[in-house]
Amino acid sequence: MARWALLFGNFVIGCGVMVVGGTLNDLIASLKISVTQGGHLIAVAAVMMGVGAPLMAAAIGGMDRRRLLALTMLWYALGHALCAWAPDYDWLWPLRAVTVLSAAVFTPQAAATMGFMSTPAHRGRAITFVFMGWAVASVAGMPLTAWVGERLGWRVAMGAIAVASVISAAWVWKGLPKGIRPPAMSLRAWRKIFQSPLLLAVVVVTLFQSAGQYALLAYAAPYYKTDFGASPEEISLMFGFFGGFALLGNLVLNRVIDRTGPAQAVTTTLGLIVLSLLLWPLAPTLPWLAVVTLPWALSGFATNSGQQARLGGLSPRLAPALMSLNTSAIYLGHAVGASAGAWVLAHPEPGRTGYHNLHWVGVVLVGAAWAISAWAARQQVKADAAGLNPAD
């Protein structure tokens, strides 16, 4: 029951993180702000999550994880309820920034908790299972919030996240056993991480691939509407198509990751994302764009799951800190990607919207992640052959 409670928690977290992107069309119209300001709202929240993840990991120490994760979801509920009532943009962005600190805590600590409760032989599968909640969010949550945003408004979508967060808090409290207290991370342990080129390289892979993906994903809703004339239902369908195959990719990864190894799995998924982004300009219509995004959809969320398992396997005793740092890289990547996308949109070619150039940002950043991942995989093989621990 514990793993399902944590999976559902990640589902709610994922819906909440992605709700601004899904409802961006209504949000910018309702608050009378530009698409670029909407992108900045995403970026501010991402920075808070990115910076907050390692800081919160250091602060919570050996706190009981059942209590911690349940309280985290209650904070998420309160924050989204207040965001739903925000009168304008000046109120919304600080409320949003404080709310998403919950995501900075829940996602890495849920993964670390599951890894702590699992045997080494099944650790990779256990971690990717709870992280699958994010993929489920992309299947159901992202399309639903996009539809709700278009038909009922972004405030209703925020309110729905608040209700789901309360349910998640109750499930976590009931599903997790008492007394799960992974060892607190010392300054010496943090130093070991920052002194390890291999561990840092893997975290950098997460940062680059997250930024590359989010340069496009952050603006997908207005992109589909502006350049392809998509209706609310078509926008939801595109998100649902992407999310459905993202879930399938996670399910496949969950079954094979302990056999293939996380490093190989991640390097493969990154290559598939680059393939989609390179083929992006060849899609003249929305249905063809769906076909082009298929390799990306299968790989996008699987990459994040694989990275969590990769770090958990490289150094299990440093897992709580590594998961937090990796989550920080995911969210900081969102900020970098959203900001880079906003810059591209603010500097369009004459007579063009700027959306058609977003994929090139993704190609560069995800391509860099692929190269670094391949290098880190080779270094890991060498370390394993020499019997060295990456934290040594």
SEGULUM-327611 format. One record per residue: residue in three letters; x, y, z of N, C-alpha, C in turn. Coordinates in steps of 0.2 Angstrom, whole numbers, plus 2048, in hexadecimal, padded with zeros to 3 digits. Each point is the difference from the previous one (the first is absolute). Layout:
N
PT type  nx  ny  nz cax cay caz  cx  cy  cz
PT  ala   X   Y   Z   X   Y   Z   X   Y   Z
...
This chain:
392
PT type  nx  ny  nz cax cay caz  cx  cy  cz
PT  met 804 7FA 800 7FC 806 800 804 806 800
PT  ala 806 800 803 804 806 801 803 802 7F9
PT  arg 801 7FC 7FB 803 802 7FA 7FA 803 7FC
PT  trp 7FA 7FE 800 7FB 803 7FD 7FE 807 803
PT  ala 801 800 806 7FE 807 803 805 805 7FE
PT  leu 807 7FE 7FF 805 804 7FE 7FF 802 7F8
PT  leu 7FE 7FB 7FC 7FF 801 7F9 7FA 805 7FF
PT  phe 7FB 7FF 804 7FA 805 800 803 807 802
PT  gly 804 800 805 803 807 802 804 803 7FB
PT  asn 804 7FC 7FC 803 803 7FA 7FC 802 7FB
PT  phe 7FA 7FC 7FF 7FB 802 7FB 7FD 807 801
PT  val 7FF 801 807 7FD 807 801 805 805 800
PT  ile 806 7FF 802 806 805 7FF 801 801 7F9
PT  gly 800 7FB 7FC 801 802 7F9 7FA 804 7FD
PT  cys 7FA 7FE 802 7FA 804 7FD 801 808 802
PT  gly 802 801 807 801 806 802 806 804 7FD
PT  val 805 7FD 7FF 806 803 7FC 7FE 802 7F9
PT  met 7FC 7FB 7FD 7FF 802 7F9 7F9 804 7FE
PT  val 7FD 801 806 7F9 804 7FF 801 806 7FD
PT  val 805 804 801 801 807 7FD 801 7FF 7F8
PT  gly 804 7FB 7FE 801 7FF 7F9 7FA 7FE 7FD
PT  gly 7FC 7FB 803 7FA 7FE 7FD 7FA 805 7FF
PT  thr 800 805 805 7FB 805 800 803 807 7FE
PT  leu 805 800 7FC 804 806 7FF 7FB 805 7FB
PT  asn 7FD 7FD 7FC 7FC 804 7FB 7FA 804 804
PT  asp 7FD 7FD 805 7FB 803 804 803 805 805
PT  leu 806 7FE 803 803 804 805 802 806 7FD
PT  ile 803 800 7FB 803 807 7FD 7FA 804 7FE
PT  ala 7FB 7FD 7FD 7FA 804 7FF 7FC 803 806
PT  ser 800 7FC 805 7FC 802 806 804 805 804
PT  leu 806 800 800 804 804 804 803 806 7FC
PT  lys 7FF 800 7F9 802 805 7FC 807 801 800
PT  ile 804 7FA 7FF 807 800 800 802 7FD 7F9
PT  ser 807 801 7FF 802 7FD 7F9 802 7F9 801
PT  val 802 7FD 7FB 802 7F9 800 807 800 803
PT  thr 804 805 7FF 807 800 803 7FF 800 808
PT  gln 7FB 804 802 7FF 801 808 7FD 7F9 802
PT  gly 7FC 7FD 7FC 7FE 7F9 802 806 7FB 801
PT  gly 805 801 7FB 806 7FC 800 804 801 807
PT  his 800 807 802 804 802 805 7FD 7FD 807
PT  leu 7F9 7FF 800 7FD 7FD 805 802 7F9 801
PT  ile 801 7FC 7FB 802 7FA 800 807 800 802
PT  ala 804 804 7FE 807 800 801 802 802 808
PT  val 7FC 805 803 800 801 807 7FF 7FA 804
PT  ala 7FB 7FD 7FF 7FE 7FA 803 805 7FB 800
PT  ala 803 7FF 7FA 805 7FB 7FF 807 801 804
PT  val 801 807 800 806 802 804 7FF 7FE 807
PT  met 7FA 802 803 7FF 7FE 807 800 7F9 801
PT  met 7FE 7FC 7FC 800 7F8 800 807 7FE 800
PT  gly 804 803 7FB 807 7FE 7FF 804 802 806
PT  val 800 806 802 804 802 806 7FE 7FC 806
PT  gly 7F9 800 801 7FD 7FD 806 802 7F9 801
PT  ala 800 7FC 7FB 801 7F8 801 806 7FF 804
PT  pro 806 802 7FF 806 7FE 804 800 803 807
PT  leu 7FD 807 800 800 803 807 7FB 7FD 804
PT  met 7FA 7FE 7FE 7FB 7FC 804 803 7F9 802
PT  ala 803 7FD 7FB 803 7FA 802 805 800 806
PT  ala 804 806 800 804 801 806 7FD 801 806
PT  ala 7FA 804 7FF 7FC 802 806 7FC 7FB 804
PT  ile 7FD 7FB 7FC 7FC 7FB 803 803 7FB 803
PT  gly 807 7FF 7FE 804 7FB 804 7FD 7F9 800
PT  gly 7FF 7FD 807 7FE 7FA 801 7F8 800 802
PT  met 7FC 805 7FE 7F9 800 801 7FD 7FA 7FE
PT  asp 7FB 7FE 803 7FC 7FA 7FE 7FC 802 7FA
PT  arg 801 7FB 7FB 7FE 802 7F9 7F8 800 7FF
PT  arg 7FD 7FC 804 7F9 800 800 7FD 807 802
PT  arg 802 802 805 7FE 807 802 802 805 7FB
PT  leu 806 800 7FE 803 805 7FB 7FC 800 7FA
PT  leu 7FF 7FA 7FD 7FD 800 7F9 7F8 802 801
PT  ala 7FD 7FE 805 7F9 802 801 7FF 808 801
PT  leu 805 803 804 7FF 807 801 802 804 7FA
PT  thr 805 7FD 7FC 802 803 7FA 7FA 800 7FB
PT  met 7FB 7FB 800 7FB 800 7FB 7FA 805 803
PT  leu 800 801 806 7FB 805 803 802 807 7FE
PT  trp 807 801 801 802 807 7FE 7FF 801 7F8
PT  tyr 800 7FB 7FC 7FF 800 7F9 7F8 802 7FF
PT  ala 7FC 7FD 804 7F9 801 800 7FE 808 801
PT  leu 803 802 806 7FF 807 802 803 805 7FB
PT  gly 805 7FE 7FD 803 805 7FB 7FC 801 7FA
PT  his 7FE 7FA 7FD 7FC 800 7FA 7F9 803 802
PT  ala 7FD 7FF 806 7FA 804 801 801 807 800
PT  leu 805 803 803 802 807 800 801 803 7F9
PT  cys 804 7FC 7FC 801 802 7F9 7F9 801 7FC
PT  ala 7FC 7FB 802 7F9 800 7FC 7FD 807 801
PT  trp 801 803 806 7FD 806 802 804 806 7FF
PT  ala 806 7FF 7FD 804 806 7FF 7FD 805 7FB
PT  pro 7FF 807 802 7FD 805 7FC 804 802 7FA
PT  asp 806 7FF 800 804 803 7FA 807 7FC 800
PT  tyr 804 802 7FB 806 7FD 7FF 805 801 806
PT  asp 800 806 802 804 802 806 7FF 7FC 806
PT  trp 7FA 7FE 801 7FF 7FB 806 801 7F9 7FE
PT  leu 7FF 7FE 7FA 800 7F9 7FE 808 7FE 800
PT  trp 804 804 7FD 807 7FD 7FF 803 7FE 807
PT  pro 800 805 805 803 7FE 807 7FC 7FA 803
PT  leu 7FA 800 7FF 7FC 7FA 803 802 7FA 7FD
PT  arg 801 800 7F9 802 7FA 7FC 807 7FE 802
PT  ala 804 805 801 807 7FE 802 801 7FC 807
PT  val 7FC 803 805 800 7FC 806 7FC 7FA 800
PT  thr 7FB 7FF 7FC 7FC 7FA 800 805 7FA 7FD
PT  val 804 801 7FB 803 7FB 7FD 806 7FD 804
PT  leu 802 804 805 805 7FD 805 7FE 7F9 802
PT  ser 7F9 7FE 800 7FE 7F9 801 803 7FB 7FB
PT  ala 800 802 7FA 803 7FC 7FB 807 7FF 801
PT  ala 804 805 802 807 7FF 802 801 7FB 805
PT  val 7FB 7FF 805 801 7FB 805 7FD 7F9 7FE
PT  phe 7FA 800 7FD 7FD 7FA 7FF 803 7FB 7FB
PT  thr 802 802 7FB 802 7FC 7FA 807 7FD 802
PT  pro 805 803 802 806 7FD 802 800 7FC 806
PT  gln 7FC 802 805 7FF 7FC 807 7FC 7FA 7FF
PT  ala 7FB 800 7FB 7FC 7FA 7FF 805 7FB 7FC
PT  ala 804 802 7FC 804 7FB 7FC 805 7FE 805
PT  ala 803 804 805 805 7FD 804 7FD 7FC 805
PT  thr 7FA 801 802 7FC 7FC 805 7FF 7F9 7FD
PT  met 7FE 800 7FA 7FF 7F9 7FC 806 7FD 800
PT  gly 805 803 7FE 807 7FD 7FF 802 7FD 807
PT  phe 7FF 804 805 802 7FE 807 7FC 7F9 802
PT  met 7FA 800 7FE 7FC 7FA 802 801 7FA 7FC
PT  ser 804 801 7FA 800 7FA 7FB 807 7FD 801
PT  thr 800 7FA 7FD 807 7FC 800 804 802 7FA
PT  pro 806 800 800 805 802 7FB 7FE 7FD 7F9
PT  ala 7FE 7FA 800 7FE 7FD 7F9 7FA 803 7FD
PT  his 7FB 803 804 7FA 803 7FD 800 807 801
PT  arg 805 804 802 800 807 802 7FE 804 7FA
PT  gly 803 7FE 7FA 7FF 804 7FA 7F9 800 7FE
PT  arg 7FD 7FA 800 7F9 7FF 7FE 7FB 804 805
PT  ala 802 800 807 7FC 803 805 800 807 7FF
PT  ile 806 803 7FF 800 808 7FF 7FD 802 7FA
PT  thr 800 7FC 7FA 7FD 802 7FA 7F9 7FF 801
PT  phe 7FD 7FC 804 7F9 7FF 801 7FD 806 803
PT  val 803 803 805 7FD 805 803 800 807 7FC
PT  phe 806 800 7FC 801 806 7FC 7FB 7FF 7FA
PT  met 7FD 7FA 7FF 7FB 800 7FA 7FA 804 801
PT  gly 7FF 802 806 7FA 805 801 801 806 7FC
PT  trp 806 802 7FF 800 806 7FB 7FE 7FE 7F9
PT  ala 802 7FA 7FE 7FD 7FE 7F9 7F9 800 800
PT  val 7FD 7FD 805 7F8 800 801 7FD 807 800
PT  ala 804 805 803 7FD 807 800 800 802 7F9
PT  ser 805 7FE 7FC 800 803 7F9 7FB 7FD 7FC
PT  val 7FE 7F9 802 7FA 7FD 7FC 7FA 803 802
PT  ala 7FE 800 806 7FA 803 802 800 807 803
PT  gly 805 802 804 7FF 806 803 801 806 7FB
PT  met 806 7FF 7FC 801 806 7FB 7FA 801 7FB
PT  pro 7FE 7FB 7FD 7FA 801 7FB 7FA 803 804
PT  leu 7FF 7FD 806 7FA 802 803 800 807 803
PT  thr 806 802 802 801 807 802 800 805 7FA
PT  ala 802 7FE 7FB 800 804 7FA 7F9 801 7FE
PT  trp 7FC 7FA 800 7F9 801 7FE 7FC 804 805
PT  val 801 7FF 806 7FD 804 805 802 808 800
PT  gly 806 801 7FE 803 807 7FF 7FC 803 7FB
PT  glu 7FF 7FC 7FA 7FD 803 7FA 7F9 801 801
PT  arg 7FC 7FC 804 7F9 800 800 7FD 803 807
PT  leu 804 7FF 805 7FD 802 807 805 805 803
PT  gly 806 801 7FE 805 805 802 805 7FD 805
PT  trp 806 803 800 806 7FE 804 7FE 7FF 807
PT  arg 7FC 805 803 7FF 7FF 807 7FC 7FA 802
PT  val 7FC 7FD 7FC 7FD 7FA 801 805 7FA 800
PT  ala 805 801 7FC 805 7FB 7FF 804 800 807
PT  met 802 806 802 804 800 806 7FC 7FE 806
PT  gly 7F9 801 800 7FC 7FD 806 800 7F9 800
PT  ala 800 7FD 7FA 800 7F9 7FF 806 7FD 803
PT  ile 806 803 7FF 806 7FD 802 800 801 808
PT  ala 7FD 805 803 800 800 807 7FC 7FB 803
PT  val 7FA 7FE 7FD 7FC 7FA 803 804 7FA 7FF
PT  ala 803 7FF 7FA 804 7F9 7FF 806 800 805
PT  ser 803 806 802 806 800 805 7FD 7FD 807
PT  val 7FA 802 802 7FE 7FE 806 7FF 7F8 800
PT  ile 7FD 7FE 7FB 7FF 7F9 7FF 807 7FC 801
PT  ser 805 803 7FC 807 7FD 800 803 800 807
PT  ala 7FF 805 804 802 801 807 7FD 7FA 804
PT  ala 7FA 7FF 7FF 7FD 7FB 804 802 7F9 7FE
PT  trp 801 7FF 7FA 803 7F9 7FE 807 7FF 802
PT  val 804 805 800 807 7FF 802 800 7FF 807
PT  trp 7FC 803 804 800 7FF 808 7FD 7F9 801
PT  lys 7FC 7FD 7FC 7FD 7FA 802 805 7FA 7FD
PT  gly 803 802 7FA 803 7FB 7FC 808 7FE 802
PT  leu 803 806 803 807 7FF 802 800 7FE 807
PT  pro 805 7FB 802 801 7FE 807 804 806 804
PT  lys 7FF 800 806 804 804 804 807 7FF 801
PT  gly 804 805 801 807 7FF 802 805 7FF 7FA
PT  ile 7FE 802 7FA 804 800 7FB 805 806 800
PT  arg 806 7FF 802 804 806 801 807 7FF 7FD
PT  pro 801 801 7F9 806 7FF 7FD 805 805 804
PT  pro 807 7FE 800 805 804 804 800 807 7FD
PT  ala 801 804 805 801 807 7FE 806 801 7FC
PT  met 800 805 7FB 807 801 7FC 804 805 804
PT  ser 806 7FE 801 805 804 803 804 805 7FB
PT  leu 803 805 802 804 804 7FB 805 7FC 7FC
PT  arg 803 7FB 804 805 7FC 7FD 7FD 7FC 7FA
PT  ala 7FA 7FD 801 7FC 7FD 7FA 7FF 804 7FA
PT  trp 7FE 806 802 7FF 805 7FA 806 802 7FC
PT  arg 806 800 804 806 801 7FD 802 7FB 7FC
PT  lys 7FF 7F9 802 801 7FB 7FC 7FD 800 7F9
PT  ile 7FA 802 800 7FC 801 7FA 803 805 7FB
PT  phe 802 806 803 802 805 7FC 808 7FF 7FE
PT  gln 803 7FB 803 807 7FF 7FE 800 7FA 7FB
PT  ser 7FA 7FD 7FE 800 7FA 7FC 7FE 803 7F9
PT  pro 805 7FF 7FB 7FE 802 7F9 7FA 7FC 7FD
PT  leu 800 7FA 802 7FB 7FB 7FD 7F9 802 802
PT  leu 7FF 801 807 7FA 802 803 7FD 807 7FD
PT  leu 805 804 800 7FE 807 7FD 7FE 800 7F9
PT  ala 804 7FC 7FC 7FE 7FF 7F9 7F9 7FE 7FF
PT  val 7FE 7FB 804 7F9 7FD 7FF 7FB 805 802
PT  val 801 804 805 7FC 805 802 7FF 806 7FA
PT  val 806 801 7FD 800 805 7FB 7FC 7FE 7FA
PT  val 800 7F9 7FF 7FC 7FD 7FA 7F9 802 802
PT  thr 7FE 7FF 806 7F9 802 802 7FE 807 7FE
PT  leu 805 804 802 7FF 808 7FF 7FF 801 7F9
PT  phe 804 7FE 7FB 800 801 7F9 7FA 7FD 7FD
PT  gln 7FE 7FA 801 7FB 7FD 7FD 7F9 803 802
PT  ser 800 802 807 7FA 803 802 7FF 807 7FD
PT  ala 805 804 7FF 800 806 7FD 7FE 7FF 7F8
PT  gly 803 7FC 7FD 7FE 7FF 7F9 7F9 7FE 7FF
PT  gln 7FD 7FB 804 7F9 7FE 7FF 7FC 806 802
PT  tyr 801 804 805 7FB 805 802 800 806 7FC
PT  ala 805 801 7FC 800 806 7FC 7FA 7FF 7FB
PT  leu 7FE 7FA 7FE 7FA 7FF 7FC 7FA 7FF 804
PT  leu 801 7FB 805 7FA 7FE 804 7FC 806 804
PT  ala 804 805 802 7FE 806 804 7FB 804 7FC
PT  tyr 801 800 7F9 7FC 804 7FC 7FC 7FC 7FB
PT  ala 7FF 7F9 801 7FC 7FC 7FC 7F9 802 7FE
PT  ala 7FC 802 806 7F9 802 7FF 800 806 7FB
PT  pro 803 806 801 7FF 805 7FC 803 7FF 7F9
PT  tyr 806 7FB 800 803 7FE 7F9 7FA 7FD 7FC
PT  tyr 7FD 7FB 803 7FB 7FC 7FC 7FA 805 7FE
PT  lys 7FE 804 804 7FB 805 7FE 802 805 7FB
PT  thr 806 803 801 802 805 7FB 802 7FE 7F9
PT  asp 805 7FB 800 802 7FE 7FA 7FC 7FA 7FC
PT  phe 7FC 7FD 804 7FC 7FA 7FD 7F9 801 801
PT  gly 7FE 806 803 7F9 801 800 7FC 7FB 804
PT  ala 803 7FD 805 7FD 7FA 804 7FA 803 805
PT  ser 7FB 7FC 800 7FB 801 805 801 7FE 807
PT  pro 7FC 801 805 802 7FE 806 800 7F8 801
PT  glu 7FC 7FD 7FC 7FF 7F9 800 807 7FD 7FD
PT  glu 802 803 7FA 806 7FE 7FD 806 801 804
PT  ile 800 805 804 806 801 804 800 7FB 805
PT  ser 7FA 7FE 803 800 7FB 805 802 7F9 7FE
PT  leu 7FE 7FF 7F9 801 7FA 7FD 808 7FF 7FF
PT  met 803 806 7FE 807 7FF 7FF 804 7FF 806
PT  phe 7FE 803 806 803 7FF 806 7FF 7F9 802
PT  gly 7F9 7FD 7FF 7FF 7F9 802 804 7FB 7FC
PT  phe 801 802 7F9 804 7FB 7FC 807 800 803
PT  phe 803 806 801 807 800 803 800 7FC 806
PT  gly 7FB 802 805 800 7FD 806 7FF 7F8 800
PT  gly 7FC 7FE 7FC 7FF 7F9 7FF 806 7FC 7FE
PT  phe 803 802 7FC 807 7FD 7FE 805 801 805
PT  ala 800 806 803 805 801 806 7FF 7FA 805
PT  leu 7F9 7FF 802 7FF 7FB 805 802 7F9 7FD
PT  leu 7FF 7FE 7FA 802 7FA 7FD 808 800 800
PT  gly 803 805 7FF 808 800 800 802 7FF 807
PT  asn 7FD 803 805 801 7FE 807 7FF 7F9 802
PT  leu 7FB 7FD 7FE 7FE 7F9 801 805 7FC 7FD
PT  val 803 801 7FA 805 7FC 7FD 806 801 804
PT  leu 802 806 802 806 801 803 800 7FC 807
PT  asn 7FA 801 803 800 7FD 807 801 7F8 800
PT  arg 7FE 7FD 7FA 801 7F9 7FF 808 7FE 7FE
PT  val 803 804 7FD 807 7FE 7FD 806 804 804
PT  ile 7FE 805 804 806 804 802 805 7FC 805
PT  asp 7FD 7FB 803 805 7FC 805 804 7FB 7FC
PT  arg 7FE 7FF 7F9 804 7FB 7FC 805 804 7FB
PT  thr 7FD 806 7FD 804 803 7FC 805 805 804
PT  gly 7FE 802 805 804 805 804 7FD 807 7FF
PT  pro 800 804 805 7FD 807 7FF 804 804 7FB
PT  ala 807 800 800 804 804 7FC 7FE 7FF 7F8
PT  gln 800 7FA 7FE 7FF 7FE 7F9 7F8 802 7FE
PT  ala 7FC 7FF 805 7F9 802 7FF 7FF 808 7FF
PT  val 803 803 804 800 808 7FF 803 802 7FA
PT  thr 806 7FE 7FE 803 802 7FA 7FC 7FE 7FA
PT  thr 7FD 7FB 800 7FB 7FE 7FA 7FA 804 800
PT  thr 7FD 802 806 7FA 804 7FF 802 807 7FE
PT  leu 806 803 802 802 806 7FE 801 801 7F9
PT  gly 803 7FA 7FD 801 800 7F8 7F9 800 7FD
PT  leu 7FB 7FD 803 7F9 800 7FD 7FD 807 800
PT  ile 801 804 805 7FE 807 801 803 804 7FB
PT  val 806 800 7FF 804 804 7FB 7FD 7FE 7F9
PT  leu 7FF 7FA 7FF 7FD 7FE 7F9 7F9 804 7FF
PT  ser 7FC 800 805 7F9 803 7FF 801 808 7FE
PT  leu 805 803 804 801 807 800 803 802 7F9
PT  leu 804 7FB 7FD 803 801 7FA 7FB 800 7FA
PT  leu 7FB 7FB 801 7FB 7FF 7FB 7FA 805 801
PT  trp 800 804 805 7FB 805 801 7FE 804 7FA
PT  pro 804 804 7FD 7FE 804 7FA 7FC 7FC 7FB
PT  leu 801 7FA 7FF 7FD 7FC 7FB 7F8 7FF 801
PT  ala 7FE 802 805 7F8 7FF 802 7FC 806 7FE
PT  pro 7FC 7FF 7FA 7FC 806 7FE 7FA 801 803
PT  thr 7FD 7FA 803 7FA 801 804 800 7FD 807
PT  leu 7FB 801 804 800 7FD 806 801 7F8 801
PT  pro 7FC 7FD 7FC 801 7F8 800 807 7FE 7FE
PT  trp 803 803 7FB 807 7FF 7FF 804 801 805
PT  leu 7FF 806 804 804 802 806 800 7FA 805
PT  ala 7FA 7FE 801 7FF 7FA 805 804 7FA 7FE
PT  val 801 7FF 7FA 804 7FA 7FD 807 802 802
PT  val 802 806 7FE 807 802 802 802 800 807
PT  thr 7FB 801 804 802 801 807 800 7F9 804
PT  leu 7FE 7FA 7FC 800 7FA 803 806 7FD 803
PT  pro 806 801 7FD 806 7FE 804 801 804 806
PT  trp 7FF 806 800 801 805 805 7FB 7FE 806
PT  ala 7FA 7FE 7FE 7FB 7FF 805 802 7F9 804
PT  leu 802 7FB 7FC 802 7FA 803 806 801 805
PT  ser 804 805 7FF 806 801 803 800 805 806
PT  gly 7FC 805 7FF 801 806 804 800 7FF 807
PT  phe 7FA 7FD 803 800 7FF 807 804 7FA 802
PT  ala 801 7FB 7FC 804 7FB 801 807 802 802
PT  thr 802 805 7FC 807 803 802 801 802 807
PT  asn 7FB 804 802 800 802 807 800 7FA 805
PT  ser 7FB 7FB 7FF 800 7FA 804 807 7FD 800
PT  gly 803 7FF 7FA 806 7FC 800 806 804 803
PT  gln 800 806 800 805 804 804 7FF 7FF 807
PT  gln 7FA 800 803 7FF 7FF 807 803 7F9 802
PT  ala 7FE 7FB 7FC 803 7FA 801 807 7FF 7FF
PT  arg 803 804 7FC 807 800 7FE 804 802 806
PT  leu 7FE 806 803 803 803 806 7FF 7FC 806
PT  gly 7FA 7FD 801 7FF 7FB 806 805 7FA 800
PT  gly 801 7FE 7FA 805 7FA 7FF 807 802 801
PT  leu 802 806 7FD 807 802 801 802 800 807
PT  ser 7FC 803 804 802 801 807 7FA 7FF 805
PT  pro 7FE 7FA 802 7FA 800 804 800 804 806
PT  arg 806 800 803 800 804 807 800 807 7FF
PT  leu 801 803 7FA 7FF 807 7FF 7FA 802 7FC
PT  ala 7FB 7FA 800 7FA 801 7FC 7FC 806 802
PT  pro 7FE 801 806 7FC 806 802 803 807 7FD
PT  ala 806 801 801 803 806 7FD 800 800 7F8
PT  leu 802 7FA 7FD 800 800 7F9 7F9 801 7FD
PT  met 7FB 7FD 803 7F9 801 7FD 7FE 807 801
PT  ser 802 803 805 7FE 807 801 804 804 7FB
PT  leu 806 7FF 7FF 804 804 7FB 7FE 7FF 7F9
PT  asn 7FE 7F9 7FE 7FD 7FF 7FA 7FA 803 7FF
PT  thr 7FB 800 805 7FA 804 7FF 801 807 7FF
PT  ser 805 803 804 802 807 7FF 802 801 7F8
PT  ala 804 7FB 7FE 802 801 7F9 7FA 800 7FB
PT  ile 7FB 7FC 801 7FA 7FF 7FC 7FC 807 800
PT  tyr 7FF 803 806 7FC 806 801 804 806 7FD
PT  leu 807 800 802 804 806 7FD 800 7FF 7F8
PT  gly 800 7FA 7FE 800 7FF 7F8 7F9 803 7FE
PT  his 7FB 7FF 803 7F9 803 7FE 801 808 800
PT  ala 804 803 805 801 807 800 804 802 7FA
PT  val 805 7FD 7FF 805 802 7FA 7FC 7FF 7FA
PT  gly 7FC 7FA 7FF 7FD 7FF 7FA 7FA 805 7FE
PT  ala 7FC 802 806 7FB 804 7FF 803 807 7FE
PT  ser 805 802 803 803 807 7FF 803 800 7F9
PT  ala 804 7FB 7FE 802 7FF 7F9 7FB 801 7FB
PT  gly 7FA 7FC 801 7FB 800 7FC 7FC 807 800
PT  ala 800 804 805 7FD 806 801 804 805 7FB
PT  trp 807 7FF 801 805 805 7FC 7FE 7FF 7F9
PT  val 800 7F9 7FD 7FF 7FF 7F9 7F9 803 7FE
PT  leu 7FB 7FF 804 7F9 803 7FE 800 808 800
PT  ala 805 803 804 800 807 800 804 803 7FB
PT  his 804 7FB 7FC 804 803 7FA 7FE 7FC 7FA
PT  pro 7FA 800 7FE 7FE 7FC 7FA 803 803 7F9
PT  glu 800 7FC 7FB 802 802 7FA 7FA 805 7FD
PT  pro 801 804 7FC 7FB 804 7FD 7FA 7FC 7FD
PT  gly 7FA 801 802 7FA 7FD 7FD 7FF 7F9 803
PT  arg 804 7FE 805 800 7F9 803 7FE 801 807
PT  thr 7FE 7FB 804 7FE 800 807 806 7FE 804
PT  gly 805 7FD 7FE 806 7FE 804 7FF 7F9 803
PT  tyr 7FA 7FD 800 7FF 7F9 802 804 7FB 7FC
PT  his 800 801 7FA 804 7FB 7FC 807 7FF 801
PT  asn 803 805 804 807 800 801 802 7FC 807
PT  leu 7FA 7FF 804 801 7FD 807 804 7F9 800
PT  his 7FF 7FC 7FA 802 7FA 800 808 800 800
PT  trp 803 805 7FD 807 801 7FF 803 800 807
PT  val 7FD 804 805 803 800 807 800 7F9 803
PT  gly 7FB 7FC 7FE 7FF 7FA 803 806 7FB 7FD
PT  val 801 801 7FA 805 7FC 7FC 807 801 804
PT  val 802 806 801 806 802 802 801 7FD 808
PT  leu 7FB 802 804 800 7FE 807 800 7F8 801
PT  val 7FB 7FD 7FD 7FF 7F9 801 806 7FC 7FC
PT  gly 803 803 7FB 806 7FD 7FD 806 800 804
PT  ala 800 806 804 806 800 805 7FF 7FB 805
PT  ala 7FA 7FF 803 7FE 7FB 805 802 7F9 7FD
PT  trp 7FE 7FF 7FA 802 7F9 7FD 807 7FF 800
PT  ala 804 805 7FE 808 7FF 800 802 7FF 807
PT  ile 7FE 804 805 803 7FF 807 7FE 7FA 803
PT  ser 7F9 7FD 7FE 7FE 7FA 803 804 7FA 7FD
PT  ala 802 800 7FA 804 7FB 7FD 807 800 803
PT  trp 803 806 802 806 801 803 800 7FD 807
PT  ala 7FB 802 804 7FF 7FD 807 7FF 7F9 800
PT  ala 7FD 7FD 7FB 7FF 7F9 7FF 806 7FC 800
PT  arg 805 803 7FB 806 7FD 800 805 800 806
PT  gln 7FF 806 803 804 801 807 7FD 7FB 805
PT  gln 7FA 7FF 800 7FD 7FB 805 802 7F9 7FF
PT  val 801 7FE 7F9 803 7FA 7FE 807 7FF 803
PT  lys 804 805 7FF 807 800 802 800 7FF 808
PT  ala 7FC 804 803 800 800 808 7FE 7F9 802
PT  asp 7FB 7FD 7FD 7FD 7FA 802 806 7FA 7FF
PT  ala 803 801 7FA 806 7FB 7FF 805 801 805
PT  ala 802 806 802 805 801 805 7FE 7FF 807
PT  gly 7F9 7FF 801 7FE 7FF 807 7FF 806 804
PT  leu 7FF 806 7FD 800 806 803 7F9 802 801
PT  asn 7FF 804 806 7F9 803 801 801 807 7FD
PT  pro 7FA 802 7FD 801 807 7FD 800 805 805
PT  ala 7FE 7FF 806 800 805 806 807 800 803
PT  asp 805 7FC 7FE 806 800 803 805 804 7FD
